[in-house]
């Protein structure tokens, strides 16, 4: 299978526009890596592959946050590129291998590209400051729009280059990569999602809720439930806690109202 020109164009535009969306309209297309995988999978004609790779990178991105405008690995562009390359080389069978071989290096490269894009964007922000002082509203609008260009290119260019050059590189790796290394990539790809969970657990109040962590482990290790089954248990527990908390708060409010009315009546 070879990617057609319209598929390369669509994936490139999607990579660039999704990042611009995160800085403007914030529809959610950028922040949801699973959605990125689904859209990219539909474009290449392999929904299952898109969902699988999108879910894998979503787990990697769980604990990542660009706090204070910092630059972090951009797993959306990596998701798009890995889906496209895997679709032309074996689909789901090579997905985990390509996550390590192509996805992680691309995600790391986007950190530097993000820094460069933001540096270019600061040029337009300086022009906006001058336009504000002069009261030139047309110039403000123009430089605001131009500021989106480096953000778009910072995501679109690496994806476009990867889609154009990538297939040749894939063929080269398939020819000369030893089997033991390929198997190692597959194992590493399967282990990577746990990194996202670990980072996320560092942010969450895990020590105060260790009983829920143990419950999830027991459901998986001893009862053999998959992620969806454990998630259902988690949703039920969250709903129970929320309802109990709501009822408790309502009782406190009612008690305060009763105390206030009683004091007023005594007076």
Residue pairs with C-beta under 8 A, 6 or more apart in sequence:
1 87
1 88
2 88
2 167
3 44
3 84
3 87
3 88
3 163
3 167
7 43
7 44
7 84
8 84
8 160
8 163
8 164
10 43
11 40
11 43
11 44
11 80
11 84
11 159
11 163
12 156
12 159
12 160
12 163
13 156
14 36
14 39
14 40
14 43
14 80
15 76
15 77
15 80
15 155
15 156
15 159
16 151
16 152
16 153
16 155
16 156
16 159
17 29
17 152
18 29
18 30
18 36
18 76
18 155
19 30
19 74
19 76
19 151
19 152
19 154
19 155
20 148
20 151
20 152
21 27
21 29
21 30
22 30
22 31
23 148
23 151
24 148
28 35
29 35
29 36
29 39
30 36
30 76
32 58
33 54
33 57
33 58
33 61
33 75
33 76
33 79
34 51
34 54
34 55
34 58
35 54
36 54
36 76
36 79
36 80
37 50
37 51
37 52
37 53
37 54
37 55
37 57
37 58
37 79
37 83
38 47
38 50
38 51
38 54
39 50
40 50
40 54
40 79
40 80
40 83
40 84
41 47
41 48
41 49
41 50
41 51
41 53
41 54
41 83
42 50
44 50
44 83
44 84
44 87
45 87
46 83
46 87
46 91
48 91
48 92
49 83
49 86
49 87
49 91
49 92
49 95
50 83
52 92
52 95
53 79
53 82
53 83
53 86
53 95
53 99
53 103
54 79
54 83
56 95
56 96
56 99
56 189
56 192
56 193
57 75
57 76
57 78
57 79
57 82
57 99
57 103
58 75
58 196
59 192
59 193
59 194
59 196
59 197
60 73
60 75
60 107
60 192
60 193
60 195
60 196
61 73
61 75
61 196
62 196
62 197
62 199
62 200
63 196
63 197
63 198
63 199
63 200
63 202
63 203
64 72
64 73
64 75
64 196
64 199
65 72
66 72
69 118
71 111
71 112
71 114
71 115
71 118
72 111
72 114
73 107
73 108
73 110
73 111
74 107
74 110
74 111
74 113
74 114
74 155
75 103
75 107
76 155
77 106
77 107
77 110
77 155
77 158
77 159
78 102
78 103
78 104
78 106
78 107
78 110
79 103
80 159
81 102
81 103
81 106
81 158
81 159
81 162
81 163
81 166
82 95
82 98
82 99
82 102
82 103
82 106
84 162
84 163
84 166
85 98
85 102
85 162
85 163
85 166
85 167
85 170
86 92
86 94
86 95
86 98
88 167
88 170
89 98
89 170
89 174
95 189
96 185
96 186
96 189
96 190
97 182
97 185
97 186
97 189
98 189
99 189
99 192
100 185
100 188
100 189
100 192
101 173
101 185
102 162
102 166
104 192
106 158
106 162
109 158
110 154
110 155
110 158
113 154
113 155
113 157
113 158
114 154
116 150
116 154
117 150
117 151
117 153
117 154
118 150
120 150
121 147
121 150
121 151
124 143
124 144
124 146
124 147
125 143
125 147
127 139
127 143
128 139
128 140
128 143
128 144
128 147
131 137
131 139
131 140
131 143
132 140
201 213
206 213
212 234
212 237
215 233
216 230
216 233
216 234
219 225
219 229
219 230
219 233
220 226
220 230
225 233
